[in-house]
Amino acid sequence: MSRGLGNRPVFQPQLVHAGEDVAGLNEQFRGDVAAFRLQFRCSDCVYFWRSKSACTLGWPVDQLNADPIHILDAKGEPAFCKAFEPEGS
């Protein structure tokens, strides 16, 4: 696997920099979700199998459907799905 700066894989974005507050960034994201009606959860995705509460592609859904809403995990790593496709209205 290719590595970028440090130990991060090249394909994984650097969303948090040293000294940034992960909890604060997640709080800002929750505000953006409410203000812009952002869709990002499994239940908003065409690949979500509602009757089984599972992803048809096999991805784990617990982290993306957890409350409170967050875009970063405790380590500051991205907590979103790259396969997400909005279901539409």
QUIGIRA-V422097 format. One record per residue. N is the residue number from 1. SS is DSSP state (H for helix, E for strand, L for the rest). BURIAL is I if it has 9 or more other C-alpha atoms within 8 Angstrom, else O. Layout:
n,ss,burial
N,SS,BURIAL
N,SS,BURIAL
//
This chain:
n,ss,burial
1,L,O
2,L,O
3,E,I
4,L,O
5,L,O
6,L,O
7,L,O
8,L,O
9,E,I
10,L,O
11,L,O
12,L,O
13,L,O
14,L,O
15,L,O
16,L,O
17,L,O
18,L,O
19,L,O
20,L,O
21,L,O
22,H,I
23,H,O
24,H,O
25,H,I
26,H,I
27,H,I
28,H,O
29,H,I
30,H,I
31,H,O
32,H,I
33,H,I
34,H,O
35,H,O
36,H,O
37,L,O
38,L,O
39,L,O
40,L,I
41,L,O
42,H,I
43,H,O
44,H,I
45,E,I
46,L,O
47,L,I
48,E,I
49,E,I
50,H,O
51,H,O
52,H,O
53,L,O
54,E,I
55,E,I
56,L,O
57,L,O
58,L,O
59,L,O
60,L,O
61,L,I
62,L,O
63,L,O
64,L,I
65,L,I
66,L,O
67,L,O
68,L,O
69,L,I
70,L,I
71,L,I
72,E,I
73,L,I
74,L,O
75,L,O
76,L,I
77,L,I
78,E,I
79,L,I
80,L,O
81,L,O
82,L,O
83,L,O
84,L,I
85,L,O
86,E,I
87,L,O
88,L,O
89,L,O
//
